[in-house]
Amino acid sequence: MDAAQTHRQLERLSQDDLDGLIKRHVRFRNGRLGGARAVLSFFDLAWLDFHGADLTDADFTGASMSRATLTGVTLDYASMFAVDLRGASLEAASMVKTDLRGACLRGARMVGATLIDADLRESYLAERKEVDRDLHWIEIEPSVSEMHQADLAGADLTGAKISGAVCVNANFSDAILRDTRMVRCNLRGANLSGANLDGADLSWASLEKAVLRDAVFTRIKTNMTELGGADLTGALTDRPAGKTPDALGAPVEVLLDRHEAWIETSSAKGAQLDVTGVDLRGVEDLGSIDLTALVAEDAIFCAMDLTGVRMAAGRLARADLRFAALDGADLRGSDLSEARLQNARLTGANLRALVTEAGHRMATRLPGADLRYADLRGVDLRGADLRGADLSHAVLQGTDLRGADLRDARLTDPTRAGARVDETTRLSAR
């Protein structure tokens, strides 16, 4: 028997009431006396401010949160089943494994949000009446996940389930969509420029007239995918995007051994490694090799694991390091002019000036580099040249920018972002 449709009246909550519920939820999360889990199912919370609170495990099933301010809020593992989030502000929000099935995100702003393993599939909401015991659909519009014109630039949707969602004209530029399930998604006209779609399942999806410029389009499942009129200019596919390692004249392992010998003998033996313009995505274990003074201008390291790599004094101008893992990397004194580092993870990396045995000081150079959405937590950038660099939405918590040259750089107030500056930091940010 088909379920009948009914309309559920939502109870309006005041800002004071919401603030009190948030405080009790925080107490609940901390195991303190007087705490209680926030259960806000079927409440009208439109236009309210959530003050960036930690609402992990809260229940918002069927609630209206349209135009609400949820910037920086933590909603990990929360139930947001069939929630109305139209026009809501969710910048930098954390929604890890959040249940967003059937949610309406039309026009929501979710720049830099984290939706790892979130569930945004289509769904319906029903309840059983006490009188007739029949199922009744609860009328919460719409029943499919609606993301029309939502702004998810730079958002992390790794492993998320978005099957059946309507994402017409949505903005996924520079977003991380690794292994995201997007079966039957309507992505017509969506902006996916610079996005990482590695391993995404786009079976039966519509990407008509979608913009995929410079996107990472590798290991994609495209069974019956509609790509008519899609712009794939500059997209990285499974095919090499530059010279292959085979063009280097010897096996990569041999060249790496020669480079290490060149370093250990102060250039008396071996040979300096030059991989200018080479697509290195198929090369593994570079993090275990000493690549000091590597020449890799215009080389492609996109989405590679370079954790702990030693590239001090490297020549990496215009290199493609998007989505790369560079945690703890030694990049002192390297030339990263105009390098592409969008969404790169550099936590704890060392990019301060390199002082040679002769006492010469080589500042790390990043003029014109693209560091949008990069994770720079705890990065040492003392004295670095960041003139004209784009650090929009970069994570700067604990970043050391003392003495750095940030003239004409794009970034918010570094102090407010948690970075460390001093009177020698040259600021004239755009």
C-alpha positions in Angstrom: 0.0 0.0 0.0 1.3 3.5 -0.9 1.8 5.8 2.0 -0.4 8.8 2.2 1.0 12.3 2.4 0.6 14.6 5.4 2.0 18.0 6.4 3.9 18.3 9.6 3.7 21.7 11.5 7.1 22.9 12.8 7.4 24.5 16.2 9.3 27.8 16.2 12.3 28.0 18.5 13.8 31.3 19.7 17.5 32.2 19.7 17.6 32.1 23.5 15.9 28.6 23.5 18.5 27.4 20.9 21.4 28.8 22.9 20.2 26.9 26.0 19.9 23.7 24.1 23.4 24.1 22.7 24.8 24.6 26.1 23.1 21.5 27.4 24.4 19.5 24.4 28.0 20.7 25.1 27.6 19.5 28.7 26.3 16.2 27.4 29.3 15.9 25.1 31.7 16.6 27.9 30.0 14.3 30.3 29.0 17.0 32.7 26.0 17.2 35.0 22.9 18.8 33.5 23.8 17.8 29.9 21.3 16.5 27.4 21.6 15.6 23.7 20.2 18.2 21.4 17.0 16.7 19.8 15.6 19.4 17.5 13.5 17.2 15.2 10.7 19.2 13.4 11.6 22.6 14.8 11.7 25.8 12.9 15.3 27.0 13.3 15.4 29.3 10.3 17.7 32.4 10.5 19.1 31.4 13.9 22.8 31.5 14.8 24.5 28.3 16.0 27.7 30.1 17.0 30.1 27.5 15.6 29.1 25.0 18.3 30.0 21.4 18.6 26.7 19.5 17.8 28.1 16.1 17.2 25.4 13.4 17.3 22.6 16.0 17.5 19.2 15.2 15.9 17.7 17.7 13.4 15.5 15.3 11.5 12.9 17.2 9.5 13.9 20.6 10.9 13.9 23.9 9.0 17.3 25.6 9.1 17.0 27.8 6.1 19.2 30.9 6.2 20.6 29.8 9.5 24.2 30.7 10.4 26.2 27.4 10.8 29.6 28.7 10.0 32.3 26.5 11.6 29.8 24.3 13.3 30.6 20.6 14.0 27.8 18.3 13.0 29.7 15.0 12.8 27.5 11.9 12.9 24.4 14.2 13.3 21.0 13.3 11.9 20.0 15.9 9.4 17.6 13.7 7.5 15.2 15.8 5.3 16.4 19.1 6.8 15.7 22.3 5.0 19.1 24.1 4.7 18.1 26.5 1.8 20.5 29.5 1.8 22.1 28.4 5.1 25.7 29.5 5.8 27.8 26.4 6.4 31.3 27.6 5.6 34.1 25.5 7.2 31.4 23.3 8.9 32.3 19.7 9.8 29.8 17.1 8.8 31.7 13.8 8.9 29.4 10.8 8.4 26.4 13.1 8.8 23.0 11.8 7.6 21.8 14.4 5.1 19.5 12.1 3.1 16.7 14.1 1.4 18.2 17.4 2.7 17.6 20.6 0.8 20.8 22.5 0.3 19.6 24.8 -2.5 21.8 27.9 -2.5 23.6 26.9 0.7 27.1 28.2 1.2 29.4 25.4 2.2 32.8 26.7 1.1 35.6 24.6 2.7 33.1 22.3 4.5 34.1 18.8 5.5 31.6 16.1 4.4 33.8 13.0 4.5 31.6 9.9 4.2 28.4 12.0 4.5 25.2 10.5 3.2 23.3 12.9 0.8 21.3 10.3 -1.1 17.6 10.8 -2.1 15.1 9.7 0.5 11.6 10.1 2.0 10.4 10.8 5.5 7.4 8.9 6.8 5.7 8.3 10.2 3.1 5.8 11.4 -0.1 7.3 12.7 -1.6 6.0 15.9 -5.1 6.0 14.6 -4.9 4.1 11.3 -1.3 2.7 11.8 -0.7 3.4 8.1 2.5 5.0 6.9 2.2 8.7 5.9 4.8 10.6 3.9 5.7 13.8 5.8 5.6 16.7 3.4 9.1 18.2 3.6 10.2 19.6 0.3 12.0 18.2 -1.5 12.3 14.4 -1.0 15.5 14.1 -3.0 18.8 15.8 -1.9 18.6 19.2 -3.5 21.9 21.0 -4.0 20.8 23.3 -6.8 23.2 26.3 -6.9 24.9 25.3 -3.6 28.4 26.6 -3.1 30.8 23.7 -2.1 34.0 25.2 -3.4 37.0 23.6 -1.7 34.7 21.2 0.3 35.9 17.7 1.2 33.4 15.1 0.1 35.7 12.1 0.2 33.7 8.9 0.2 30.4 10.8 0.4 27.2 9.3 -1.1 25.4 11.8 -3.3 23.5 9.3 -5.6 20.3 10.7 -7.1 21.0 14.3 -5.8 20.1 17.3 -7.9 23.2 19.5 -8.2 22.3 21.7 -11.2 24.6 24.7 -11.4 26.2 23.8 -8.1 29.8 25.0 -7.4 32.3 22.1 -6.6 35.4 24.0 -7.8 38.5 22.8 -6.1 36.4 20.3 -4.1 37.7 16.9 -3.0 35.4 14.2 -4.4 37.7 11.2 -4.1 35.7 7.9 -4.2 32.5 9.8 -4.0 29.4 7.9 -5.2 27.5 10.2 -7.6 25.3 7.7 -9.4 22.4 9.3 -11.2 23.4 12.7 -10.0 22.1 15.7 -12.0 25.2 17.8 -12.4 24.1 19.7 -15.4 26.0 23.0 -15.6 27.9 22.3 -12.4 31.3 23.9 -11.8 33.8 21.2 -11.1 36.9 23.1 -12.2 40.0 22.0 -10.3 38.1 19.4 -8.4 39.6 16.0 -7.5 37.3 13.3 -8.7 39.7 10.5 -8.4 37.8 7.2 -8.1 34.4 8.8 -8.2 31.4 6.8 -9.5 29.5 8.9 -12.1 27.5 6.1 -13.6 24.2 7.3 -15.1 25.0 10.8 -14.0 24.4 13.9 -16.2 27.3 16.3 -16.6 25.9 18.1 -19.6 27.6 21.5 -20.0 29.5 20.9 -16.7 32.8 22.7 -16.3 35.7 20.3 -15.5 38.6 22.5 -16.4 41.9 21.3 -14.7 39.9 18.7 -12.7 41.5 15.4 -11.6 39.5 12.9 -13.6 41.2 9.6 -12.9 39.9 6.1 -12.2 36.4 7.4 -12.9 33.4 5.1 -13.4 31.5 6.6 -16.4 29.0 3.9 -17.2 26.2 5.6 -19.3 27.5 9.0 -18.0 26.2 12.0 -20.0 29.1 14.4 -20.8 27.7 16.3 -23.7 29.1 19.8 -23.9 31.2 19.3 -20.7 34.4 21.3 -20.7 37.4 19.1 -19.8 40.1 21.5 -20.8 43.3 20.8 -18.9 41.8 17.9 -16.9 44.2 15.3 -15.6 43.0 11.8 -16.8 44.6 8.4 -16.5 46.8 9.3 -19.5 50.1 11.1 -18.9 49.7 14.9 -18.9 53.4 15.5 -19.7 56.5 13.6 -20.5 56.6 10.1 -19.1 59.3 8.8 -16.8 60.3 6.6 -19.7 61.6 9.7 -21.5 64.3 10.2 -18.9 66.7 7.8 -20.6 67.0 5.4 -17.7 64.8 3.7 -15.1 63.6 6.0 -12.3 65.2 3.9 -9.6 68.6 4.2 -11.3 68.2 8.0 -11.6 67.2 8.3 -8.0 70.3 6.3 -6.9 72.5 8.6 -9.0 70.9 11.6 -7.4 71.5 10.4 -3.9 75.1 9.6 -4.8 75.4 13.2 -6.2 74.2 14.6 -2.9 76.3 12.4 -0.7 79.5 13.1 -2.6 78.8 16.9 -3.0 78.4 16.3 -6.8 81.6 14.3 -7.2 79.7 11.2 -8.3 76.3 10.5 -9.7 74.1 13.1 -11.4 71.5 15.6 -10.3 68.0 14.5 -11.1 66.1 16.7 -13.6 62.4 15.8 -14.1 61.3 19.1 -15.7 57.9 18.7 -17.3 57.6 15.0 -16.3 54.3 13.5 -15.1 55.4 11.6 -12.0 52.1 10.3 -10.7 53.0 6.7 -11.3 56.2 6.9 -9.3 56.0 5.6 -5.8 58.0 6.0 -2.5 59.5 9.4 -3.4 59.0 10.3 0.3 61.8 7.9 1.3 64.4 9.4 -1.1 66.6 12.4 -0.5 65.6 14.8 -3.3 67.6 17.8 -2.2 68.2 20.2 -5.1 65.8 18.3 -7.4 65.0 20.0 -10.7 61.3 19.6 -11.2 59.9 22.7 -12.9 56.5 22.2 -14.5 56.5 18.6 -13.2 53.3 16.9 -12.1 53.0 15.5 -8.5 49.2 15.9 -8.3 47.6 13.9 -5.5 50.8 12.0 -4.7 51.9 10.9 -1.3 55.1 12.9 -0.6 54.9 12.7 3.2 58.2 13.6 4.7 59.9 14.2 1.4 63.2 16.0 1.4 63.2 18.6 -1.4 65.3 21.4 0.2 66.7 23.8 -2.4 64.5 22.2 -5.1 63.5 23.9 -8.3 59.7 23.4 -8.4 58.5 26.5 -10.2 55.0 25.9 -11.7 55.0 22.3 -10.4 51.5 20.8 -10.0 51.3 19.7 -6.4 47.5 19.9 -6.0 46.0 17.5 -3.4 49.5 16.2 -2.6 50.3 14.9 0.9 53.4 16.9 2.0 53.1 16.5 5.7 56.5 17.1 7.4 58.2 17.8 4.1 61.5 19.6 4.0 61.2 22.4 1.4 63.6 24.9 2.8 65.0 27.2 0.2 63.0 25.7 -2.6 61.7 27.7 -5.5 57.9 27.1 -5.7 57.2 30.2 -7.8 53.7 29.9 -9.3 53.4 26.3 -8.0 49.9 24.8 -7.8 49.3 23.8 -4.3 45.5 23.9 -4.0 44.3 21.6 -1.3 47.8 20.3 -0.6 48.4 19.0 2.9 51.6 20.5 4.4 51.0 20.1 8.1 54.3 20.5 9.9 56.3 21.1 6.8 59.5 23.2 6.9 59.6 26.0 4.4 61.9 28.4 6.2 65.1 29.8 4.7 67.9 27.3 4.0 71.3 28.2 5.5 74.1 26.5 3.6 77.4 25.3 5.1 79.1 28.4 3.7 76.6 30.6 5.6 74.5 31.6 2.6 70.8 32.1 3.2 68.3 30.9 0.6 64.7 32.0 1.3 61.9 29.8 0.2 60.2 31.3 -2.8 56.4 31.1 -3.3 55.6 34.2 -5.3 52.4 33.8 -7.3 51.8 30.3 -5.8 48.3 29.0 -5.6 47.7 27.8 -2.0 43.9 28.0 -1.9 42.4 25.5 0.7 45.9 24.2 1.5 46.4 22.8 5.0 49.3 24.9 6.4 48.8 24.0 10.1 52.1 24.2 11.9 54.1 25.1 8.8 57.3 27.1 9.2 57.3 29.9 6.6 59.6 32.3 8.4 61.1 34.7 5.9 59.4 33.1 2.9 58.6 35.1 -0.2 54.8 34.9 -0.7 54.3 38.0 -2.8 51.1 37.7 -4.8 50.4 34.2 -3.5 46.8 33.1 -3.1 46.1 31.7 0.4 42.3 32.1 0.2 40.7 29.7 2.6 44.0 28.2 3.6 44.2 26.7 7.1 46.8 28.8 8.9 46.4 27.6 12.5 49.9 27.6 14.0 51.5 28.7 10.8 54.7 30.7 11.4 54.8 33.7 9.1 57.3 35.8 11.0 59.4 37.8 8.5 57.5 36.5 5.5 56.8 38.8 2.6 53.0 38.8 2.0 52.7 41.9 -0.2 49.8 41.6 -2.6 49.0 38.1 -1.3 45.4 37.0 -1.0 44.4 36.0 2.5 42.3 36.9 5.5 43.9 38.5 8.6 46.6 35.9 9.4 46.5 36.6 13.2 42.8 35.9 13.4 43.3 32.7 11.4 45.8 31.5 14.1 49.0 32.3 12.3 52.1 33.8 14.0 53.4 37.1 12.6 55.7 39.9 13.9 56.8 43.4 13.1 59.1 42.0 10.3 56.2 40.3 8.4 55.5 42.4 5.3 51.7 42.6 4.9 49.7 44.3 2.2 47.2 41.5 1.6 44.6 42.0 -1.1 
